[in-house]
Amino acid sequence: MGVLGAGGAGTWYALRPAATPAGAAAGTSADTQAPQPPRAAPIYYKFDPAFVVNFGGPGSARYLQVTLEAMSRNAAILDVLKDNEPAVRNDLVLLFSSQDDATLMSTDGKEKLRAETLAAIQKVLNEEGADGKLIEQVYFTSFVVQ
């Protein structure tokens, strides 16, 4: 009987419920927390027409063409973006035309430009009283340097 008792104790020890983490409420564990609701589907706003700017120093005839889409999960913020597209386009034309070859030709430079593009869009929306952070991402769907 001692062997059976030791085997039963070993089985209980191996299969026992995990201890509650310090500071956690009694009776709850990470496994019993409510699952997070699924995120809303992304909605995209395409800037049309594409951006075409010249860039570089004096005497440089370089051009950049960028097709851009903004992503949100909130349709109302995309309506605000559409209503303020002229102001957004103005800021983005200034941003794109201030770039240099080194930035536009490297992957890191393009990612930095993408982050600056998102910040510029969010800034305009914030200035209009909207929550610019609802624009979560921007994507370059076409990027041509000539």
C-alpha positions in Angstrom: 0.0 0.0 0.0 3.0 2.3 0.6 4.0 2.1 -3.0 0.5 3.0 -4.2 0.4 5.9 -1.8 3.7 7.2 -3.0 2.6 6.8 -6.6 -0.6 8.6 -6.0 1.2 11.5 -4.2 3.7 11.7 -7.1 0.8 11.8 -9.7 -1.0 14.5 -7.7 2.2 16.6 -7.4 2.8 16.3 -11.2 -0.8 17.2 -12.1 -1.6 19.7 -9.4 -3.0 23.1 -10.5 -0.3 25.8 -10.9 0.2 28.1 -7.9 -1.4 31.5 -8.1 1.2 34.2 -8.9 2.0 36.5 -6.0 -0.2 39.6 -6.0 -2.9 37.9 -8.2 -6.4 37.7 -7.0 -7.3 34.3 -5.4 -9.1 32.0 -7.8 -7.8 33.5 -11.0 -4.9 32.5 -13.2 -3.5 33.5 -16.6 -5.5 30.7 -18.1 -8.8 31.9 -16.8 -8.6 35.5 -17.9 -11.2 36.6 -20.5 -9.9 36.4 -24.0 -9.3 39.7 -25.8 -12.0 40.6 -28.3 -10.8 40.4 -31.9 -9.6 43.6 -33.4 -11.8 45.3 -36.1 -10.8 44.7 -39.6 -8.4 47.3 -41.1 -9.8 49.9 -43.4 -7.6 51.6 -46.0 -7.7 55.1 -47.4 -5.8 55.6 -50.7 -4.4 59.0 -51.5 -5.3 59.6 -55.2 -3.5 60.8 -57.2 0.0 59.5 -56.3 2.4 62.0 -54.9 5.0 63.3 -57.4 7.7 65.6 -56.1 11.2 66.7 -57.1 13.9 66.5 -54.6 17.6 67.0 -54.2 19.8 70.0 -54.3 20.1 72.8 -56.8 20.7 71.6 -60.3 19.4 68.1 -59.4 16.5 66.9 -61.6 15.4 64.0 -59.4 11.8 62.9 -58.9 9.9 60.7 -56.4 6.5 59.2 -57.1 4.8 57.6 -54.1 1.5 55.9 -53.9 0.3 55.9 -50.3 -2.4 54.3 -48.3 -3.4 55.0 -44.6 -4.8 52.3 -42.4 -7.2 52.6 -39.5 -9.8 50.4 -37.9 -12.2 53.4 -37.5 -14.2 54.6 -40.5 -15.0 57.9 -38.9 -11.3 59.0 -38.7 -10.9 58.1 -42.4 -13.8 60.6 -43.1 -11.9 63.2 -41.2 -8.7 62.4 -43.2 -10.6 62.7 -46.4 -12.1 66.1 -45.4 -8.5 67.3 -44.5 -6.7 65.7 -47.4 -5.5 69.1 -48.9 -3.7 70.0 -45.6 -2.3 66.5 -45.3 -1.1 66.4 -48.9 0.6 69.8 -48.5 2.6 68.5 -45.5 3.5 65.3 -47.2 4.7 67.1 -50.4 6.9 69.2 -48.2 8.2 66.1 -46.4 8.8 64.1 -49.5 10.5 66.9 -51.4 12.9 67.5 -48.5 14.5 64.0 -48.8 17.8 63.0 -50.3 19.1 60.1 -52.3 20.7 58.3 -49.4 17.4 58.2 -47.5 15.3 57.2 -50.5 17.6 54.5 -51.7 18.0 52.6 -48.4 15.4 50.3 -46.7 16.1 52.0 -43.3 15.6 55.4 -44.9 12.3 54.4 -46.5 11.1 53.0 -43.1 12.1 56.3 -41.4 10.2 58.2 -44.1 7.2 56.0 -43.6 7.2 56.8 -39.8 7.6 60.5 -40.6 4.7 60.2 -43.0 2.4 58.7 -40.4 3.4 61.3 -37.9 2.7 64.1 -40.4 -0.8 62.7 -41.0 -1.5 62.3 -37.3 -0.4 65.8 -36.6 -2.8 67.4 -39.1 -5.7 65.3 -37.7 -4.8 66.2 -34.1 -4.8 69.9 -35.1 -8.3 69.4 -36.4 -9.5 68.0 -33.1 -9.5 64.4 -34.2 -7.5 61.5 -32.6 -4.7 61.1 -35.1 -3.5 57.9 -33.4 -6.5 56.2 -34.9 -4.5 56.2 -38.1 -2.4 53.2 -37.2 -0.1 52.8 -40.2 0.7 54.1 -43.6 2.0 52.0 -46.5 3.9 52.9 -49.6 2.2 50.8 -52.3 4.4 52.2 -55.0 7.7 54.0 -54.6 9.6 55.2 -57.7 12.8 57.3 -57.7 14.0 58.7 -60.9 
